[in-house]
Amino acid sequence: MEYIRSIEWLSNHLNDPNVCIVDCRFNLADADSGEREYKEAHIPGAHYAHLDRHLSGEKRTHGGRHPLPDLKEFQKTAQSFGINDDTTVIVYDNGDAMFAGRFWWLLSYVGHQHVYILDGGFAEWKKKGLPVSNAAPDSQPGRLSLQVQEGWTASVEDVKQAALEKDGTTLIDSRAPERYEGKVEPLDRVPGHIPTAVNHFFKAGLEGSFWKSEEAQKERFQELDPTQPVIVYCGSGVSATPNIIALKQAGFHNVRLYAGSYSDWSSYEELPVEKKK
C-alpha cells in the first residue's frame, strides 16, 4: 500500500478538484508559529490544521498531552476542508512528518483510504521553487463518513498487558534515544520509558526530510517479527505516527498507536518506568 506522494506528483495535480492539501506545520515550543508561517506562504489551495485546535482533544489528568480529538469534531474539520470519502488528501509539514503523520493517522483511523504524506514537506517544495500562496483556500464542504478502525489504537490497559504481563506484543518507543534512556525528560513527570519497550527514533525512518525506501524500513525493524502485534508510542502520540507508516511500509500489519503515549503512562504514579543503566 502507498503512504507517500512525491512533490512532483502534487505539482502535476495541483489543480485537480479531487485533491485536497492540508498544511500541518507546527512547533511544540511555539504553538502559533505554524499558523503564522501558513498565513505567510503555503502550497496553493492548502488548508491549515492546528495540532492543538484540530488534531487533539481536551487535556485531562490522564490521557496525555495531545489526546485524540472527538472524532465527530475531527470529521467536521475534515469536511470543512472539502474532504469527501473519495478525495485524495495530501498532507505536509516542514519535513519531519510528525504533524503531517498525526493528520494522516487520524484520517486513516476514521476510515479514509486516500491520504498521503508529501515527501520532503514544505521546505523541499519551496527549495524547488514551486508556487506558494498566502490566499485562503476556497472549497465546498465535503461529506466524510466515519468508519472507525478499532484495531488502530491501544489503551493504557493494552500497554500494561504488553509491558507487565509480556503478552507477546512489542512496544516501540519513538522518542529520541536520550529521552528513551532516561537521561533527559523536558516534559513528563519522570524520565525513562515503558518497561520492555525498544527504541526506534522516528527520524531514523527519514533521510533528511525524505522517506527511506521500503527495504530500508525493513532493515530498521529487522529484529522484530512482522507477524506479531506492535504498539507504538512517543511522548504524546504525535511523533509515533511516522513510525507507524514506516512499520506498515516494512510489512507489519498489526500496528497500534498508544495515543496517550509516555505522557499518559507517566501520569500514573503507580506505573513503573525503566531507564537505561
C-alpha positions as CSV (number, residue, x, y, z in Angstrom):
1,M,0.0,0.0,0.0
2,E,1.2,3.5,-0.8
3,Y,1.6,6.1,2.0
4,I,3.8,8.8,0.4
5,R,3.4,11.0,-2.6
6,S,6.2,13.0,-4.2
7,I,6.4,16.7,-4.7
8,E,6.4,16.1,-8.5
9,W,3.1,14.2,-8.2
10,L,1.5,17.1,-6.2
11,S,2.9,19.7,-8.6
12,N,1.3,17.8,-11.5
13,H,-2.1,17.6,-9.6
14,L,-2.2,21.0,-8.0
15,N,-5.4,22.0,-9.8
16,D,-7.1,18.6,-9.6
17,P,-10.5,19.3,-8.0
18,N,-10.4,15.9,-6.2
19,V,-7.2,16.6,-4.4
20,C,-7.2,18.3,-1.0
21,I,-4.0,19.6,0.5
22,V,-3.6,20.1,4.3
23,D,-0.8,22.1,5.9
24,C,0.1,20.8,9.4
25,R,3.2,22.9,10.2
26,F,3.6,23.3,14.0
27,N,6.2,24.0,16.6
28,L,5.8,22.4,20.0
29,A,7.8,25.3,21.6
30,D,5.6,28.0,19.9
31,A,2.1,26.8,19.2
32,D,1.2,29.7,16.9
33,S,4.3,29.7,14.7
34,G,3.0,27.1,12.2
35,E,-0.2,29.0,11.5
36,R,1.8,32.3,11.1
37,E,4.0,30.5,8.6
38,Y,1.0,29.2,6.8
39,K,-0.6,32.6,6.5
40,E,2.7,34.0,5.1
41,A,3.1,31.2,2.5
42,H,1.7,27.8,1.8
43,I,1.1,25.4,-1.1
44,P,-1.7,26.9,-3.2
45,G,-5.1,25.7,-2.1
46,A,-3.8,24.2,1.2
47,H,-6.0,24.3,4.3
48,Y,-4.4,24.6,7.8
49,A,-4.8,22.0,10.6
50,H,-3.6,23.1,14.0
51,L,-2.3,20.3,16.3
52,D,-3.9,21.7,19.4
53,R,-7.2,23.0,18.0
54,H,-8.0,20.5,15.2
55,L,-5.9,17.3,15.9
56,S,-6.1,17.0,19.7
57,G,-8.8,16.8,22.3
58,E,-9.2,18.3,25.8
59,K,-6.4,17.6,28.2
60,R,-7.3,15.9,31.5
61,T,-5.4,14.4,34.4
62,H,-4.7,11.3,32.3
63,G,-4.7,10.7,28.6
64,G,-1.5,12.5,27.6
65,R,-0.6,16.0,26.3
66,H,-2.2,15.5,22.9
67,P,-5.2,13.2,23.5
68,L,-7.2,12.3,20.3
69,P,-9.9,14.8,19.3
70,D,-13.5,14.0,19.4
71,L,-14.0,12.1,16.1
72,K,-17.1,14.0,15.2
73,E,-15.3,17.2,15.6
74,F,-12.4,15.9,13.5
75,Q,-15.0,14.8,10.9
76,K,-16.3,18.4,10.8
77,T,-12.8,19.8,10.4
78,A,-12.0,17.4,7.5
79,Q,-15.4,18.2,5.9
80,S,-14.7,21.9,6.2
81,F,-11.6,21.3,4.1
82,G,-13.8,19.8,1.4
83,I,-12.8,16.2,2.1
84,N,-15.1,13.5,0.8
85,D,-14.8,9.7,1.0
86,D,-13.1,9.6,-2.4
87,T,-10.9,12.7,-2.1
88,T,-7.1,12.3,-2.5
89,V,-5.6,14.1,0.6
90,I,-2.0,15.3,0.6
91,V,-0.8,16.4,4.0
92,Y,2.5,18.1,4.8
93,D,4.5,19.8,7.5
94,N,8.1,21.3,7.4
95,G,9.5,17.8,6.6
96,D,9.9,15.8,9.8
97,A,6.4,14.2,9.1
98,M,5.3,14.1,12.8
99,F,2.5,16.6,12.4
100,A,1.5,15.5,8.9
101,G,1.7,12.0,10.3
102,R,-0.8,12.9,13.0
103,F,-3.3,14.1,10.4
104,W,-2.6,11.0,8.2
105,W,-3.2,8.7,11.2
106,L,-6.4,10.4,12.2
107,L,-7.9,10.4,8.7
108,S,-6.9,6.8,8.2
109,Y,-8.3,5.9,11.7
110,V,-11.7,7.2,10.7
111,G,-11.6,5.0,7.6
112,H,-10.4,7.3,4.8
113,Q,-8.3,5.3,2.3
114,H,-6.7,8.0,0.1
115,V,-4.5,10.1,2.4
116,Y,-0.7,10.5,1.8
117,I,2.2,12.3,3.3
118,L,4.1,14.8,1.0
119,D,7.6,13.5,0.7
120,G,10.0,16.3,1.6
121,G,7.3,18.6,3.1
122,F,7.0,22.3,2.6
123,A,10.7,23.1,2.9
124,E,11.5,20.9,-0.2
125,W,8.6,22.4,-2.1
126,K,10.0,25.8,-1.6
127,K,13.5,24.7,-2.3
128,K,12.3,23.5,-5.8
129,G,10.9,27.0,-6.5
130,L,7.4,25.7,-6.8
131,P,4.5,28.2,-6.3
132,V,3.3,29.3,-2.9
133,S,0.3,31.4,-1.9
134,N,-0.9,33.4,1.1
135,A,-4.6,33.3,0.0
136,A,-7.2,31.5,2.0
137,P,-8.4,28.3,0.1
138,D,-11.8,28.2,-1.5
139,S,-13.7,24.9,-1.3
140,Q,-17.1,23.4,-0.9
141,P,-17.8,21.5,2.3
142,G,-17.2,17.7,1.9
143,R,-19.1,14.7,3.2
144,L,-16.9,12.3,5.1
145,S,-18.2,9.1,6.6
146,L,-16.9,7.8,9.9
147,Q,-15.7,4.1,9.7
148,V,-13.5,3.9,12.8
149,Q,-10.7,1.3,12.5
150,E,-10.9,-0.2,16.0
151,G,-7.7,-2.1,15.7
152,W,-5.6,1.0,15.3
153,T,-5.5,2.1,18.9
154,A,-4.1,0.7,22.2
155,S,-5.3,1.7,25.6
156,V,-3.2,2.0,28.8
157,E,-4.6,-1.4,29.8
158,D,-3.3,-2.9,26.5
159,V,0.1,-1.4,27.1
160,K,0.1,-2.8,30.7
161,Q,-0.5,-6.3,29.3
162,A,2.4,-5.8,26.9
163,A,4.8,-4.3,29.4
164,L,4.0,-6.0,32.6
165,E,2.4,-9.3,31.6
166,K,4.5,-9.7,28.5
167,D,1.7,-10.9,26.2
168,G,3.9,-11.1,23.1
169,T,3.2,-7.6,21.9
170,T,6.3,-5.4,21.1
171,L,6.3,-1.9,22.4
172,I,8.2,0.6,20.3
173,D,9.3,4.0,21.8
174,S,9.6,6.6,19.0
175,R,11.3,9.3,21.1
176,A,15.0,10.4,20.8
177,P,17.4,8.0,22.5
178,E,18.3,10.3,25.3
179,R,14.6,10.5,26.4
180,Y,14.1,6.8,26.0
181,E,17.2,6.1,28.1
182,G,16.0,8.5,30.8
183,K,19.0,10.8,30.5
184,V,16.7,13.8,30.0
185,E,13.0,14.5,30.3
186,P,11.9,18.0,29.5
187,L,8.1,17.4,29.5
188,D,6.9,14.5,31.6
189,R,6.8,13.7,35.3
190,V,9.6,11.2,35.4
191,P,12.4,10.3,32.9
192,G,12.6,6.8,31.4
193,H,10.5,4.5,29.2
194,I,7.7,2.0,29.5
195,P,9.1,-1.4,30.6
196,T,10.2,-3.8,27.8
197,A,9.9,-1.1,25.1
198,V,12.6,-1.0,22.4
199,N,13.7,2.3,21.0
200,H,13.3,3.3,17.3
201,F,13.7,7.0,16.9
202,F,11.1,8.1,14.4
203,K,13.5,10.4,12.5
204,A,15.6,7.3,11.6
205,G,12.9,6.5,9.0
206,L,13.8,9.6,7.1
207,E,16.8,10.7,5.1
208,G,16.7,14.4,5.9
209,S,13.0,15.2,5.1
210,F,12.6,12.4,2.5
211,W,11.3,8.9,3.4
212,K,13.6,6.0,3.2
213,S,12.7,3.1,0.9
214,E,10.7,0.1,2.0
215,E,13.8,-2.0,2.1
216,A,15.5,0.5,4.4
217,Q,12.4,0.4,6.7
218,K,12.5,-3.4,6.8
219,E,16.2,-3.2,7.8
220,R,15.4,-0.7,10.6
221,F,13.0,-3.2,12.2
222,Q,14.7,-6.4,11.1
223,E,15.0,-7.8,14.7
224,L,11.2,-7.7,15.0
225,D,8.7,-10.3,13.8
226,P,6.2,-8.6,11.4
227,T,3.6,-11.2,12.1
228,Q,3.5,-10.2,15.8
229,P,1.5,-7.3,17.2
230,V,3.2,-3.9,17.8
231,I,2.2,-0.9,19.9
232,V,3.9,2.3,19.0
233,Y,4.2,5.3,21.4
234,C,6.2,8.5,21.8
235,G,5.8,11.5,24.2
236,S,2.2,12.4,23.3
237,G,1.1,10.3,20.3
238,V,2.3,12.6,17.6
239,S,5.9,11.6,16.6
240,A,4.9,7.9,16.8
241,T,2.8,8.3,13.7
242,P,5.8,8.3,11.2
243,N,7.0,5.1,12.8
244,I,3.6,3.6,12.2
245,I,3.8,4.4,8.5
246,A,7.4,3.0,8.4
247,L,6.3,-0.2,10.1
248,K,3.5,-0.6,7.5
249,Q,6.0,0.0,4.7
250,A,8.1,-2.7,6.3
251,G,5.3,-5.2,6.1
252,F,3.9,-5.0,9.7
253,H,0.1,-5.3,9.7
254,N,-1.0,-5.3,13.4
255,V,0.3,-1.9,14.4
256,R,-1.5,0.2,17.0
257,L,-0.9,3.7,18.4
258,Y,-0.9,4.3,22.1
259,A,-2.3,7.8,21.7
260,G,-1.7,8.9,25.3
261,S,1.9,7.6,25.0
262,Y,4.6,8.2,27.6
263,S,2.9,11.4,28.8
264,D,-0.2,9.3,29.8
265,W,1.8,6.3,31.2
266,S,4.0,8.5,33.4
267,S,0.9,10.4,34.7
268,Y,0.1,7.3,36.7
269,E,2.4,7.3,39.7
270,E,1.9,3.5,40.3
271,L,3.1,2.5,36.9
272,P,6.8,1.6,36.6
273,V,9.3,3.1,34.2
274,E,12.7,1.9,33.2
275,K,15.9,3.7,32.5
276,K,19.0,2.5,30.6
277,K,21.6,1.5,33.1
